[in-house]
Each structure stands twice: as C-alpha cells, then as structure tokens.
Amino acid sequence: MVAKDAVLVEYVRSHGERNWNAVRKNTGLARCGKSCRLRWANHLRSDLKKGSKGLLLSCVLR
C-alpha cells in the first residue's frame, strides 16, 4: 500500500488535484478516479490535520 500511495502522491504533486480519472490511466494504479480522490483527500494530503475534533464538534452541535 505504501508504494501505491507514493505513486499517487507524486502524481498529484506534479499534475495537481484535478482530473482524477486520468490518474488511473497515467499511473497504472488499480483504483478508480473517485477512489484516488478520496484516498488523497482523506489520508495523503500534506495539509491534512488529524486529531481530536471533539471540542469543536461539541461547540458546533450546541
């Protein structure tokens, strides 16, 4: 999985976050465009901040 993620990260760095269906054609990954986009957005994006959202979520829900 790490090697596939590295291929996706390199592709997005060089081509940007657009035309996700081209990722499969140009890299040979066995993922559809939607899967590549979601993998990037939820796990691989460099500015992604993971952590506790409990306090913010509890303030919003009040």
PDB file of N, CA, C and O in Angstrom:
ATOM      1  N   MET A   1       0.827  -1.195   0.000  1.00  0.00           N
ATOM      2  CA  MET A   1       0.000   0.000   0.000  1.00  0.00           C
ATOM      3  C   MET A   1       0.869   1.255   0.000  1.00  0.00           C
ATOM      4  O   MET A   1       0.490   2.250  -0.618  1.00  0.00           O
ATOM      5  N   VAL A   2       1.980   1.241   0.649  1.00  0.00           N
ATOM      6  CA  VAL A   2       2.838   2.415   0.734  1.00  0.00           C
ATOM      7  C   VAL A   2       3.362   2.809  -0.648  1.00  0.00           C
ATOM      8  O   VAL A   2       3.419   3.996  -0.969  1.00  0.00           O
ATOM      9  N   ALA A   3       3.740   1.837  -1.459  1.00  0.00           N
ATOM     10  CA  ALA A   3       4.252   2.139  -2.798  1.00  0.00           C
ATOM     11  C   ALA A   3       3.157   2.759  -3.664  1.00  0.00           C
ATOM     12  O   ALA A   3       3.427   3.684  -4.430  1.00  0.00           O
ATOM     13  N   LYS A   4       1.939   2.267  -3.552  1.00  0.00           N
ATOM     14  CA  LYS A   4       0.826   2.823  -4.324  1.00  0.00           C
ATOM     15  C   LYS A   4       0.516   4.246  -3.867  1.00  0.00           C
ATOM     16  O   LYS A   4       0.213   5.115  -4.685  1.00  0.00           O
ATOM     17  N   ASP A   5       0.592   4.475  -2.571  1.00  0.00           N
ATOM     18  CA  ASP A   5       0.371   5.821  -2.049  1.00  0.00           C
ATOM     19  C   ASP A   5       1.440   6.778  -2.547  1.00  0.00           C
ATOM     20  O   ASP A   5       1.144   7.926  -2.875  1.00  0.00           O
ATOM     21  N   ALA A   6       2.681   6.314  -2.606  1.00  0.00           N
ATOM     22  CA  ALA A   6       3.772   7.149  -3.094  1.00  0.00           C
ATOM     23  C   ALA A   6       3.563   7.533  -4.554  1.00  0.00           C
ATOM     24  O   ALA A   6       3.848   8.663  -4.949  1.00  0.00           O
ATOM     25  N   VAL A   7       3.066   6.595  -5.354  1.00  0.00           N
ATOM     26  CA  VAL A   7       2.775   6.883  -6.761  1.00  0.00           C
ATOM     27  C   VAL A   7       1.687   7.943  -6.859  1.00  0.00           C
ATOM     28  O   VAL A   7       1.794   8.868  -7.664  1.00  0.00           O
ATOM     29  N   LEU A   8       0.647   7.819  -6.053  1.00  0.00           N
ATOM     30  CA  LEU A   8      -0.447   8.788  -6.068  1.00  0.00           C
ATOM     31  C   LEU A   8       0.022  10.160  -5.612  1.00  0.00           C
ATOM     32  O   LEU A   8      -0.332  11.167  -6.227  1.00  0.00           O
ATOM     33  N   VAL A   9       0.805  10.218  -4.554  1.00  0.00           N
ATOM     34  CA  VAL A   9       1.318  11.499  -4.051  1.00  0.00           C
ATOM     35  C   VAL A   9       2.186  12.175  -5.109  1.00  0.00           C
ATOM     36  O   VAL A   9       2.046  13.375  -5.346  1.00  0.00           O
ATOM     37  N   GLU A  10       3.059  11.437  -5.732  1.00  0.00           N
ATOM     38  CA  GLU A  10       3.938  12.010  -6.764  1.00  0.00           C
ATOM     39  C   GLU A  10       3.127  12.517  -7.950  1.00  0.00           C
ATOM     40  O   GLU A  10       3.422  13.582  -8.492  1.00  0.00           O
ATOM     41  N   TYR A  11       2.124  11.776  -8.350  1.00  0.00           N
ATOM     42  CA  TYR A  11       1.292  12.205  -9.469  1.00  0.00           C
ATOM     43  C   TYR A  11       0.568  13.515  -9.147  1.00  0.00           C
ATOM     44  O   TYR A  11       0.541  14.432  -9.967  1.00  0.00           O
ATOM     45  N   VAL A  12      -0.017  13.595  -7.952  1.00  0.00           N
ATOM     46  CA  VAL A  12      -0.752  14.805  -7.563  1.00  0.00           C
ATOM     47  C   VAL A  12       0.191  15.986  -7.429  1.00  0.00           C
ATOM     48  O   VAL A  12      -0.172  17.102  -7.801  1.00  0.00           O
ATOM     49  N   ARG A  13       1.381  15.774  -6.911  1.00  0.00           N
ATOM     50  CA  ARG A  13       2.354  16.875  -6.803  1.00  0.00           C
ATOM     51  C   ARG A  13       2.752  17.421  -8.162  1.00  0.00           C
ATOM     52  O   ARG A  13       2.953  18.627  -8.307  1.00  0.00           O
ATOM     53  N   SER A  14       2.868  16.567  -9.147  1.00  0.00           N
ATOM     54  CA  SER A  14       3.304  17.035 -10.456  1.00  0.00           C
ATOM     55  C   SER A  14       2.156  17.505 -11.345  1.00  0.00           C
ATOM     56  O   SER A  14       2.371  18.352 -12.212  1.00  0.00           O
ATOM     57  N   HIS A  15       0.933  16.977 -11.153  1.00  0.00           N
ATOM     58  CA  HIS A  15      -0.186  17.325 -12.028  1.00  0.00           C
ATOM     59  C   HIS A  15      -1.301  18.102 -11.345  1.00  0.00           C
ATOM     60  O   HIS A  15      -2.183  18.631 -12.021  1.00  0.00           O
ATOM     61  N   GLY A  16      -1.280  18.182 -10.034  1.00  0.00           N
ATOM     62  CA  GLY A  16      -2.309  18.912  -9.310  1.00  0.00           C
ATOM     63  C   GLY A  16      -3.529  18.066  -8.987  1.00  0.00           C
ATOM     64  O   GLY A  16      -3.628  16.905  -9.383  1.00  0.00           O
ATOM     65  N   GLU A  17      -4.449  18.674  -8.262  1.00  0.00           N
ATOM     66  CA  GLU A  17      -5.651  17.989  -7.793  1.00  0.00           C
ATOM     67  C   GLU A  17      -6.797  18.195  -8.774  1.00  0.00           C
ATOM     68  O   GLU A  17      -7.761  18.898  -8.468  1.00  0.00           O
ATOM     69  N   ARG A  18      -6.698  17.599  -9.927  1.00  0.00           N
ATOM     70  CA  ARG A  18      -7.771  17.683 -10.913  1.00  0.00           C
ATOM     71  C   ARG A  18      -7.710  16.464 -11.820  1.00  0.00           C
ATOM     72  O   ARG A  18      -6.706  15.754 -11.861  1.00  0.00           O
ATOM     73  N   ASN A  19      -8.778  16.237 -12.534  1.00  0.00           N
ATOM     74  CA  ASN A  19      -8.888  15.126 -13.477  1.00  0.00           C
ATOM     75  C   ASN A  19      -8.447  13.805 -12.847  1.00  0.00           C
ATOM     76  O   ASN A  19      -7.468  13.188 -13.267  1.00  0.00           O
ATOM     77  N   TRP A  20      -9.197  13.394 -11.831  1.00  0.00           N
ATOM     78  CA  TRP A  20      -8.846  12.191 -11.087  1.00  0.00           C
ATOM     79  C   TRP A  20      -8.944  10.928 -11.928  1.00  0.00           C
ATOM     80  O   TRP A  20      -8.268   9.944 -11.630  1.00  0.00           O
ATOM     81  N   ASN A  21      -9.757  10.931 -12.960  1.00  0.00           N
ATOM     82  CA  ASN A  21      -9.855   9.744 -13.812  1.00  0.00           C
ATOM     83  C   ASN A  21      -8.576   9.517 -14.609  1.00  0.00           C
ATOM     84  O   ASN A  21      -8.299   8.386 -15.008  1.00  0.00           O
ATOM     85  N   ALA A  22      -7.796  10.557 -14.847  1.00  0.00           N
ATOM     86  CA  ALA A  22      -6.533  10.419 -15.571  1.00  0.00           C
ATOM     87  C   ALA A  22      -5.460   9.742 -14.717  1.00  0.00           C
ATOM     88  O   ALA A  22      -4.491   9.206 -15.254  1.00  0.00           O
ATOM     89  N   VAL A  23      -5.624   9.762 -13.410  1.00  0.00           N
ATOM     90  CA  VAL A  23      -4.625   9.149 -12.523  1.00  0.00           C
ATOM     91  C   VAL A  23      -4.478   7.672 -12.855  1.00  0.00           C
ATOM     92  O   VAL A  23      -3.361   7.167 -12.972  1.00  0.00           O
ATOM     93  N   ARG A  24      -5.581   6.991 -13.003  1.00  0.00           N
ATOM     94  CA  ARG A  24      -5.529   5.546 -13.285  1.00  0.00           C
ATOM     95  C   ARG A  24      -4.835   5.273 -14.619  1.00  0.00           C
ATOM     96  O   ARG A  24      -4.002   4.373 -14.721  1.00  0.00           O
ATOM     97  N   LYS A  25      -5.184   6.057 -15.639  1.00  0.00           N
ATOM     98  CA  LYS A  25      -4.596   5.849 -16.965  1.00  0.00           C
ATOM     99  C   LYS A  25      -3.104   6.146 -16.982  1.00  0.00           C
ATOM    100  O   LYS A  25      -2.335   5.430 -17.624  1.00  0.00           O
ATOM    101  N   ASN A  26      -2.692   7.190 -16.287  1.00  0.00           N
ATOM    102  CA  ASN A  26      -1.303   7.648 -16.358  1.00  0.00           C
ATOM    103  C   ASN A  26      -0.363   6.966 -15.370  1.00  0.00           C
ATOM    104  O   ASN A  26       0.852   6.997 -15.563  1.00  0.00           O
ATOM    105  N   THR A  27      -0.897   6.350 -14.316  1.00  0.00           N
ATOM    106  CA  THR A  27      -0.027   5.732 -13.316  1.00  0.00           C
ATOM    107  C   THR A  27      -0.124   4.219 -13.271  1.00  0.00           C
ATOM    108  O   THR A  27       0.774   3.553 -12.756  1.00  0.00           O
ATOM    109  N   GLY A  28      -1.201   3.674 -13.804  1.00  0.00           N
ATOM    110  CA  GLY A  28      -1.377   2.225 -13.750  1.00  0.00           C
ATOM    111  C   GLY A  28      -1.929   1.725 -12.429  1.00  0.00           C
ATOM    112  O   GLY A  28      -1.957   0.518 -12.190  1.00  0.00           O
ATOM    113  N   LEU A  29      -2.369   2.631 -11.565  1.00  0.00           N
ATOM    114  CA  LEU A  29      -2.953   2.207 -10.295  1.00  0.00           C
ATOM    115  C   LEU A  29      -4.288   1.512 -10.553  1.00  0.00           C
ATOM    116  O   LEU A  29      -5.018   1.869 -11.478  1.00  0.00           O
ATOM    117  N   ALA A  30      -4.591   0.531  -9.737  1.00  0.00           N
ATOM    118  CA  ALA A  30      -5.833  -0.213  -9.894  1.00  0.00           C
ATOM    119  C   ALA A  30      -6.933   0.405  -9.034  1.00  0.00           C
ATOM    120  O   ALA A  30      -7.624  -0.302  -8.300  1.00  0.00           O
ATOM    121  N   ARG A  31      -7.091   1.710  -9.125  1.00  0.00           N
ATOM    122  CA  ARG A  31      -8.123   2.447  -8.397  1.00  0.00           C
ATOM    123  C   ARG A  31      -8.893   3.287  -9.389  1.00  0.00           C
ATOM    124  O   ARG A  31      -8.324   3.741 -10.383  1.00  0.00           O
ATOM    125  N   CYS A  32     -10.161   3.504  -9.147  1.00  0.00           N
ATOM    126  CA  CYS A  32     -10.920   4.422  -9.993  1.00  0.00           C
ATOM    127  C   CYS A  32     -10.580   5.853  -9.575  1.00  0.00           C
ATOM    128  O   CYS A  32      -9.951   6.071  -8.539  1.00  0.00           O
ATOM    129  N   GLY A  33     -10.990   6.804 -10.371  1.00  0.00           N
ATOM    130  CA  GLY A  33     -10.702   8.201 -10.085  1.00  0.00           C
ATOM    131  C   GLY A  33     -11.268   8.652  -8.750  1.00  0.00           C
ATOM    132  O   GLY A  33     -10.615   9.387  -8.010  1.00  0.00           O
ATOM    133  N   LYS A  34     -12.479   8.215  -8.444  1.00  0.00           N
ATOM    134  CA  LYS A  34     -13.097   8.596  -7.178  1.00  0.00           C
ATOM    135  C   LYS A  34     -12.308   8.047  -5.999  1.00  0.00           C
ATOM    136  O   LYS A  34     -12.126   8.742  -4.999  1.00  0.00           O
ATOM    137  N   SER A  35     -11.847   6.832  -6.103  1.00  0.00           N
ATOM    138  CA  SER A  35     -11.061   6.218  -5.042  1.00  0.00           C
ATOM    139  C   SER A  35      -9.743   6.967  -4.836  1.00  0.00           C
ATOM    140  O   SER A  35      -9.314   7.173  -3.701  1.00  0.00           O
ATOM    141  N   CYS A  36      -9.110   7.369  -5.926  1.00  0.00           N
ATOM    142  CA  CYS A  36      -7.867   8.142  -5.828  1.00  0.00           C
ATOM    143  C   CYS A  36      -8.115   9.477  -5.146  1.00  0.00           C
ATOM    144  O   CYS A  36      -7.344   9.898  -4.283  1.00  0.00           O
ATOM    145  N   ARG A  37      -9.204  10.145  -5.542  1.00  0.00           N
ATOM    146  CA  ARG A  37      -9.532  11.445  -4.954  1.00  0.00           C
ATOM    147  C   ARG A  37      -9.803  11.318  -3.457  1.00  0.00           C
ATOM    148  O   ARG A  37      -9.324  12.134  -2.669  1.00  0.00           O
ATOM    149  N   LEU A  38     -10.561  10.313  -3.064  1.00  0.00           N
ATOM    150  CA  LEU A  38     -10.869  10.126  -1.650  1.00  0.00           C
ATOM    151  C   LEU A  38      -9.636   9.727  -0.846  1.00  0.00           C
ATOM    152  O   LEU A  38      -9.457  10.179   0.285  1.00  0.00           O
ATOM    153  N   ARG A  39      -8.783   8.878  -1.428  1.00  0.00           N
ATOM    154  CA  ARG A  39      -7.542   8.491  -0.739  1.00  0.00           C
ATOM    155  C   ARG A  39      -6.681   9.716  -0.499  1.00  0.00           C
ATOM    156  O   ARG A  39      -6.112   9.882   0.580  1.00  0.00           O
ATOM    157  N   TRP A  40      -6.585  10.582  -1.512  1.00  0.00           N
ATOM    158  CA  TRP A  40      -5.793  11.810  -1.390  1.00  0.00           C
ATOM    159  C   TRP A  40      -6.406  12.733  -0.335  1.00  0.00           C
ATOM    160  O   TRP A  40      -5.706  13.216   0.554  1.00  0.00           O
ATOM    161  N   ALA A  41      -7.692  12.971  -0.436  1.00  0.00           N
ATOM    162  CA  ALA A  41      -8.350  13.935   0.441  1.00  0.00           C
ATOM    163  C   ALA A  41      -8.398  13.483   1.894  1.00  0.00           C
ATOM    164  O   ALA A  41      -8.300  14.312   2.799  1.00  0.00           O
ATOM    165  N   ASN A  42      -8.545  12.193   2.131  1.00  0.00           N
ATOM    166  CA  ASN A  42      -8.739  11.711   3.498  1.00  0.00           C
ATOM    167  C   ASN A  42      -7.492  11.168   4.178  1.00  0.00           C
ATOM    168  O   ASN A  42      -7.481  11.012   5.399  1.00  0.00           O
ATOM    169  N   HIS A  43      -6.431  10.874   3.410  1.00  0.00           N
ATOM    170  CA  HIS A  43      -5.274  10.226   4.031  1.00  0.00           C
ATOM    171  C   HIS A  43      -3.924  10.802   3.634  1.00  0.00           C
ATOM    172  O   HIS A  43      -3.006  10.817   4.454  1.00  0.00           O
ATOM    173  N   LEU A  44      -3.777  11.272   2.416  1.00  0.00           N
ATOM    174  CA  LEU A  44      -2.436  11.572   1.909  1.00  0.00           C
ATOM    175  C   LEU A  44      -2.122  13.057   1.759  1.00  0.00           C
ATOM    176  O   LEU A  44      -0.950  13.420   1.664  1.00  0.00           O
ATOM    177  N   ARG A  45      -3.108  13.904   1.736  1.00  0.00           N
ATOM    178  CA  ARG A  45      -2.880  15.330   1.521  1.00  0.00           C
ATOM    179  C   ARG A  45      -1.969  15.881   2.611  1.00  0.00           C
ATOM    180  O   ARG A  45      -2.169  15.602   3.793  1.00  0.00           O
ATOM    181  N   SER A  46      -0.965  16.667   2.211  1.00  0.00           N
ATOM    182  CA  SER A  46       0.044  17.132   3.161  1.00  0.00           C
ATOM    183  C   SER A  46      -0.502  18.121   4.184  1.00  0.00           C
ATOM    184  O   SER A  46       0.020  18.188   5.297  1.00  0.00           O
ATOM    185  N   ASP A  47      -1.524  18.884   3.848  1.00  0.00           N
ATOM    186  CA  ASP A  47      -2.067  19.845   4.800  1.00  0.00           C
ATOM    187  C   ASP A  47      -3.230  19.284   5.621  1.00  0.00           C
ATOM    188  O   ASP A  47      -3.935  20.027   6.306  1.00  0.00           O
ATOM    189  N   LEU A  48      -3.419  17.977   5.544  1.00  0.00           N
ATOM    190  CA  LEU A  48      -4.470  17.309   6.303  1.00  0.00           C
ATOM    191  C   LEU A  48      -4.091  17.290   7.774  1.00  0.00           C
ATOM    192  O   LEU A  48      -2.993  16.869   8.140  1.00  0.00           O
ATOM    193  N   LYS A  49      -5.005  17.747   8.606  1.00  0.00           N
ATOM    194  CA  LYS A  49      -4.752  17.753  10.049  1.00  0.00           C
ATOM    195  C   LYS A  49      -5.646  16.702  10.689  1.00  0.00           C
ATOM    196  O   LYS A  49      -6.872  16.762  10.593  1.00  0.00           O
ATOM    197  N   LYS A  50      -5.018  15.755  11.332  1.00  0.00           N
ATOM    198  CA  LYS A  50      -5.763  14.714  12.021  1.00  0.00           C
ATOM    199  C   LYS A  50      -5.630  14.950  13.512  1.00  0.00           C
ATOM    200  O   LYS A  50      -4.595  15.411  13.993  1.00  0.00           O
ATOM    201  N   GLY A  51      -6.649  14.642  14.207  1.00  0.00           N
ATOM    202  CA  GLY A  51      -6.583  14.804  15.656  1.00  0.00           C
ATOM    203  C   GLY A  51      -7.975  14.868  16.239  1.00  0.00           C
ATOM    204  O   GLY A  51      -8.957  14.511  15.589  1.00  0.00           O
ATOM    205  N   SER A  52      -8.047  15.328  17.470  1.00  0.00           N
ATOM    206  CA  SER A  52      -9.313  15.384  18.174  1.00  0.00           C
ATOM    207  C   SER A  52     -10.179  16.507  17.632  1.00  0.00           C
ATOM    208  O   SER A  52      -9.763  17.663  17.563  1.00  0.00           O
ATOM    209  N   LYS A  53     -11.388  16.138  17.250  1.00  0.00           N
ATOM    210  CA  LYS A  53     -12.349  17.119  16.778  1.00  0.00           C
ATOM    211  C   LYS A  53     -13.500  17.222  17.773  1.00  0.00           C
ATOM    212  O   LYS A  53     -14.503  17.886  17.511  1.00  0.00           O
ATOM    213  N   GLY A  54     -13.346  16.572  18.892  1.00  0.00           N
ATOM    214  CA  GLY A  54     -14.436  16.502  19.869  1.00  0.00           C
ATOM    215  C   GLY A  54     -14.865  17.843  20.394  1.00  0.00           C
ATOM    216  O   GLY A  54     -16.065  18.109  20.460  1.00  0.00           O
ATOM    217  N   LEU A  55     -13.936  18.707  20.772  1.00  0.00           N
ATOM    218  CA  LEU A  55     -14.271  20.007  21.330  1.00  0.00           C
ATOM    219  C   LEU A  55     -14.958  20.876  20.286  1.00  0.00           C
ATOM    220  O   LEU A  55     -15.987  21.487  20.572  1.00  0.00           O
ATOM    221  N   LEU A  56     -14.413  20.939  19.100  1.00  0.00           N
ATOM    222  CA  LEU A  56     -15.018  21.725  18.036  1.00  0.00           C
ATOM    223  C   LEU A  56     -16.396  21.186  17.680  1.00  0.00           C
ATOM    224  O   LEU A  56     -17.339  21.959  17.508  1.00  0.00           O
ATOM    225  N   LEU A  57     -16.520  19.887  17.571  1.00  0.00           N
ATOM    226  CA  LEU A  57     -17.787  19.273  17.227  1.00  0.00           C
ATOM    227  C   LEU A  57     -18.819  19.538  18.312  1.00  0.00           C
ATOM    228  O   LEU A  57     -19.977  19.816  18.002  1.00  0.00           O
ATOM    229  N   SER A  58     -18.430  19.459  19.558  1.00  0.00           N
ATOM    230  CA  SER A  58     -19.390  19.701  20.643  1.00  0.00           C
ATOM    231  C   SER A  58     -19.834  21.153  20.664  1.00  0.00           C
ATOM    232  O   SER A  58     -20.985  21.430  21.001  1.00  0.00           O
ATOM    233  N   CYS A  59     -18.966  22.084  20.317  1.00  0.00           N
ATOM    234  CA  CYS A  59     -19.351  23.501  20.253  1.00  0.00           C
ATOM    235  C   CYS A  59     -20.312  23.749  19.094  1.00  0.00           C
ATOM    236  O   CYS A  59     -21.255  24.528  19.231  1.00  0.00           O
ATOM    237  N   VAL A  60     -20.089  23.113  17.989  1.00  0.00           N
ATOM    238  CA  VAL A  60     -20.941  23.287  16.814  1.00  0.00           C
ATOM    239  C   VAL A  60     -22.319  22.700  17.055  1.00  0.00           C
ATOM    240  O   VAL A  60     -23.321  23.265  16.615  1.00  0.00           O
ATOM    241  N   LEU A  61     -22.379  21.582  17.744  1.00  0.00           N
ATOM    242  CA  LEU A  61     -23.648  20.896  17.955  1.00  0.00           C
ATOM    243  C   LEU A  61     -24.539  21.579  18.986  1.00  0.00           C
ATOM    244  O   LEU A  61     -25.732  21.288  19.060  1.00  0.00           O
ATOM    245  N   ARG A  62     -23.984  22.467  19.769  1.00  0.00           N
ATOM    246  CA  ARG A  62     -24.787  23.146  20.802  1.00  0.00           C
ATOM    247  C   ARG A  62     -25.665  24.139  20.209  1.00  0.00           C
ATOM    248  O   ARG A  62     -26.412  24.807  20.922  1.00  0.00           O
TER     249      ARG A  62
END
